[in-house]
Every structure is written in C-alpha cells, then in structure tokens.
C-alpha cells in the first residue's frame, strides 16, 4: 500500500467515524470508520518503515580506457600518503 492510499483510507475512515450519522441495518458505520483508520495507519507505518530501509546505490559507468575515481568519504579522516613504519 502506498502513502497516498494510506492517507485516503485514514481520511475515509475519519469521515465515516465523525461525519456520517445515518444508520444502516446490521452495519455500524462508526466501527467501519475506525477499522479503515487503523488499516490506513498500519499501511502508512509499514510503507514508511520499508521506505527508510531502501538501499542507496551509486552506479558508476566505466568506458574503455577511462578510470573514474570515487570521491573520498567526508566522514573519514584523510589518509597520510607517507607510510610510517
């Protein structure tokens, strides 16, 4: 379920819970609204959790005879070019 669908279910559930006052035979509209809000909230949390765990990858295209140097990680200290023994 995507974020938009989750928000739609939450909004539809809130409308059924708080705005609809008509009663139908054997159907409690307020309970259906609460169920839709819970399903939408669970879908939203699941989507955000899965979205935060996606891997970030970098694609480097190499052509024959050309070498691409990756930039250094800014969080690592610079390495000393002189080997100290």
Order of alpha helices (4+ residues) and beta strands (2+ residues): alpha-alpha
